[in-house]
């Protein structure tokens, strides 16, 4: 008897979900500008969907009205760092409660291209007046990622990948050096995974996939 078109995918999905985690799972890919978090988020989504998982891909800033405003402000050096931090927190609150939390409740693996660590690292680096504790406080109503992966990159390499007209206010070497240092400090403190992006995209993505699959298997 000929197998129905979707029968194989459904069977594979059931087998995968028995072997790995059941229920929602939240992955955040973080890193400095030019590290490739967007590229690797899309590649990871495709990999997991091929494995039979339900996957929802999202990003920050989000597509909310606050997120759209943030994208404009990221090119404006006149906007205070405190305003950036508060807007990111407001955007994240909408993003988490109206999108991420719902998808997790529907048993999706949610992949976010940037999340809370970006605010902690970037905004506390922007200004000495902004503490990590304050950023955590204004973000206290959102859930934390189940898995955070820091994609590490040398800022000089990152900036070489960018066109001058695409630069945002954060994208200069001295600032990004501090961002990189704090990401690595945070990774040690919080137990985040760090993946170097010095290698070709396929090899970097393979490392990310192994981390995610192993984490899902251990929770299964």
C-alpha positions as CSV (number, residue, x, y, z in Angstrom):
1,X,0.0,0.0,0.0
2,X,1.4,3.4,-1.0
3,X,2.2,5.6,2.0
4,X,0.4,8.9,2.2
5,X,2.5,12.0,1.5
6,X,2.5,13.4,5.0
7,X,2.5,10.0,6.8
8,X,6.3,9.7,6.9
9,X,6.8,13.2,8.3
10,X,4.1,12.6,11.0
11,X,5.7,9.3,12.0
12,X,9.2,10.9,12.1
13,X,7.9,13.8,14.2
14,X,6.3,11.4,16.7
15,X,9.5,9.4,17.0
16,X,11.7,12.5,17.4
17,X,9.4,13.9,20.1
18,X,9.6,10.6,22.0
19,X,13.4,10.6,21.9
20,X,13.8,14.3,22.7
21,X,12.0,17.0,24.8
22,X,8.2,17.2,24.7
23,X,6.6,20.5,25.1
24,X,7.9,24.0,24.3
25,X,11.6,24.8,24.3
26,X,13.1,28.3,24.0
27,X,16.5,28.9,22.3
28,X,18.1,32.3,22.1
29,X,21.1,33.0,19.8
30,X,23.2,35.9,20.9
31,X,26.3,37.6,19.9
32,X,27.9,40.9,18.7
33,X,27.0,42.7,15.5
34,X,28.1,40.7,12.5
35,X,28.4,37.4,14.4
36,X,25.8,35.8,12.2
37,X,22.9,35.2,14.7
38,X,20.3,35.9,12.0
39,X,21.9,33.5,9.5
40,X,22.3,30.7,12.1
41,X,18.8,31.2,13.5
42,X,17.3,30.5,10.0
43,X,19.7,27.5,9.4
44,X,18.8,26.0,12.8
45,X,15.1,26.4,12.1
46,X,15.4,24.4,8.9
47,X,17.5,21.7,10.5
48,X,15.0,21.2,13.4
49,X,12.0,21.2,11.0
50,X,13.7,18.5,9.0
51,X,14.0,16.5,12.2
52,X,10.3,16.7,12.6
53,X,10.0,19.5,15.2
54,X,7.5,22.3,15.2
55,X,9.7,25.5,15.1
56,X,8.9,29.2,15.4
57,X,11.6,31.7,14.4
58,X,11.5,35.2,15.8
59,X,13.8,38.1,16.5
60,X,14.5,41.2,18.5
61,X,13.7,44.0,18.0
62,X,10.4,42.4,17.3
63,X,7.8,43.4,14.6
64,X,5.7,45.3,17.1
65,X,5.3,49.1,16.8
66,X,7.9,49.5,19.6
67,X,10.3,47.2,17.7
68,X,9.9,49.3,14.5
69,X,10.6,52.4,16.5
70,X,13.7,50.8,18.0
71,X,15.1,50.0,14.6
72,X,14.9,53.7,13.7
73,X,16.5,54.6,17.0
74,X,19.4,52.2,16.5
75,X,20.8,54.6,13.9
76,X,20.3,57.7,16.0
77,X,23.2,58.5,18.3
78,X,21.1,61.2,20.1
79,X,18.8,58.7,21.8
80,X,19.9,58.1,25.4
81,X,21.1,54.7,26.4
82,X,18.4,54.6,29.1
83,X,15.7,55.2,26.5
84,X,17.1,52.3,24.4
85,X,17.0,50.0,27.5
86,X,13.5,50.9,28.4
87,X,12.2,50.5,24.8
88,X,13.9,47.2,24.4
89,X,12.3,46.0,27.7
90,X,8.9,47.2,26.5
91,X,9.3,45.5,23.1
92,X,10.5,42.3,24.8
93,X,7.5,42.3,27.2
94,X,5.1,42.4,24.2
95,X,7.2,40.0,22.3
96,X,7.4,37.4,25.0
97,X,3.7,37.5,26.2
98,X,2.1,37.9,22.8
99,X,4.3,35.6,20.7
100,X,7.0,33.5,22.4
101,X,4.9,32.3,25.4
102,X,2.0,31.4,23.1
103,X,4.2,29.3,20.8
104,X,5.8,27.6,23.7
105,X,2.3,26.7,25.0
106,X,1.7,25.1,21.6
107,X,4.8,22.9,22.0
108,X,6.9,24.8,19.5
109,X,10.7,25.1,19.7
110,X,11.1,28.9,19.7
111,X,14.3,30.3,18.3
112,X,14.9,34.0,19.0
113,X,17.6,35.9,17.1
114,X,18.7,38.0,20.1
115,X,16.9,38.2,23.4
116,X,17.5,39.4,27.0
117,X,21.3,39.0,27.0
118,X,21.6,41.6,24.1
119,X,20.0,44.2,26.4
120,X,22.2,43.2,29.3
121,X,25.4,43.4,27.3
122,X,24.7,46.3,25.0
123,X,22.9,48.7,27.2
124,X,25.2,48.2,30.2
125,X,28.2,48.8,27.9
126,X,26.5,51.9,26.5
127,X,26.5,53.7,29.8
128,X,28.2,53.5,33.2
129,X,24.9,54.6,34.7
130,X,23.1,51.5,33.5
131,X,23.7,48.4,35.7
132,X,23.0,44.8,34.8
133,X,20.8,44.6,37.9
134,X,18.6,47.4,36.6
135,X,18.2,45.8,33.2
136,X,17.2,42.6,34.8
137,X,14.7,44.4,37.0
138,X,13.0,46.2,34.1
139,X,12.8,42.8,32.3
140,X,11.6,40.8,35.3
141,X,8.2,40.0,33.8
142,X,9.5,38.0,30.8
143,X,10.6,34.4,30.7
144,X,14.2,33.3,30.3
145,X,15.4,31.2,27.4
146,X,15.9,27.5,28.1
147,X,19.1,27.6,26.1
148,X,21.3,30.6,25.3
149,X,24.2,30.2,22.8
150,X,26.7,33.1,22.3
151,X,28.1,33.3,18.8
152,X,31.6,34.8,19.3
153,X,33.3,36.9,16.7
154,X,36.3,39.3,16.5
155,X,34.8,42.7,16.1
156,X,37.3,43.6,13.3
157,X,36.1,40.6,11.3
158,X,32.4,41.5,12.1
159,X,32.8,45.1,10.9
160,X,34.6,44.0,7.7
161,X,31.4,42.1,6.8
162,X,29.3,45.3,7.0
163,X,28.7,48.0,4.5
164,X,29.3,51.5,5.8
165,X,25.8,52.6,5.1
166,X,24.4,49.7,7.2
167,X,26.2,50.8,10.4
168,X,24.2,51.3,13.5
169,X,25.4,53.4,16.4
170,X,26.9,50.4,18.2
171,X,29.0,49.3,15.3
172,X,32.5,50.6,16.0
173,X,35.5,48.5,17.1
174,X,36.1,49.9,20.6
175,X,32.5,49.5,21.6
176,X,32.2,46.0,20.1
177,X,35.4,44.9,21.9
178,X,33.7,45.7,25.2
179,X,30.5,43.9,24.1
180,X,32.5,40.8,23.2
181,X,34.3,40.8,26.5
182,X,31.1,41.1,28.5
183,X,29.3,38.4,26.4
184,X,32.2,36.0,27.3
185,X,32.1,37.0,31.0
186,X,28.3,36.5,31.1
187,X,28.7,33.1,29.4
188,X,31.0,32.0,32.2
189,X,28.8,33.4,34.9
190,X,25.6,32.0,33.6
191,X,26.8,28.8,32.0
192,X,25.9,29.8,28.4
193,X,27.4,27.9,25.4
194,X,29.9,29.8,23.3
195,X,30.5,29.0,19.6
196,X,33.3,30.7,17.7
197,X,32.2,32.0,14.3
198,X,35.8,32.1,12.9
199,X,35.1,28.9,10.9
200,X,32.9,28.6,7.7
201,X,29.2,28.9,8.2
202,X,28.5,25.2,7.8
203,X,30.9,24.2,10.5
204,X,29.7,26.8,12.9
205,X,26.1,25.8,12.3
206,X,27.0,22.1,12.9
207,X,28.3,23.0,16.3
208,X,25.1,24.9,17.2
209,X,23.0,22.0,16.0
210,X,24.9,19.6,18.2
211,X,24.4,21.7,21.3
212,X,20.7,22.1,20.7
213,X,20.1,18.4,19.9
214,X,22.1,17.3,22.9
215,X,20.1,19.7,25.1
216,X,16.8,18.4,23.7
217,X,17.9,14.8,24.2
218,X,18.9,15.4,27.8
219,X,15.5,16.9,28.6
220,X,13.6,14.1,26.8
